[in-house]
């Protein structure tokens, strides 16, 4: 199937360089609506849905193929190839940050800069690494998804968003979870939350910005520090906000940080 149709790709903007936004677990491209339009005057803005999410072709979701994030990284590369793009700015939220890491390793010439919003290469604590969760925590979460997916969605969305002052955002996230096929969501959750992409970080040669919320239960500050140490030449910016979705709860600060980073990168190359 045509990758542009498979991923419900939408393109806007008038710039010569492309900036592609990729959503996190349980979300879709609509979650970038408060950030992506701000770049349309300078960039060709590309939005897509990962297979299994949003308006993607759900029949393309093969659990065996998507048992690792590498398949999603291949999908991103196929989309960029179908659009004949190279030297793009890649913006990935949460698990899609790691998808961007893998895609940049697979085909470095496709990417000019990487922007990671609330990333985590490993959610489980291990040795001296603090990912934020014990193995039992992840097991409990996945069991809750399996036994009562709708109930899990309603309970977990406010924890992820962490903005009780904006209940409409948690409701939107919960509704997004509920629109996702439960079997696909549960499978992708296992791949996401039990995965370990730490080994790939040192192989990335593309300049990267790490954007993290100051208070995020899903990806604590220790994770941002770790990624900053592992990604050569990366920049770490802490946003003074709560929760795992700053592009929704603090879109102006998120947009400003991305724009400032891209401008600084252009200045370096000038």
WOCORUR-V985643 format. One record per run of one state. SS is the DSSP state (helix for helix, strand for strand, loop for the rest). FROM is the first residue (numbers start at 1). TO is the last residue. If there is no record, write none. Layout:
ss,from,to
SS,FROM,TO
SS,FROM,TO
This chain:
ss,from,to
loop,1,2
helix,3,6
loop,7,9
strand,10,13
loop,14,17
strand,18,22
loop,23,28
helix,29,32
loop,33,35
helix,36,39
loop,40,43
strand,44,48
loop,49,57
helix,58,60
loop,61,64
helix,65,67
loop,68,69
helix,70,82
loop,83,87
strand,88,93
loop,94,94
helix,95,106
loop,107,107
helix,108,110
strand,111,117
loop,118,123
strand,124,124
loop,125,125
strand,126,126
loop,127,128
strand,129,129
loop,130,132
strand,133,133
loop,134,134
helix,135,147
loop,148,148
helix,149,161
loop,162,163
helix,164,179
loop,180,181
helix,182,193
loop,194,197
helix,198,201
loop,202,206
strand,207,215
loop,216,220
helix,221,230
loop,231,234
strand,235,242
loop,243,245
helix,246,249
loop,250,250
helix,251,269
loop,270,270
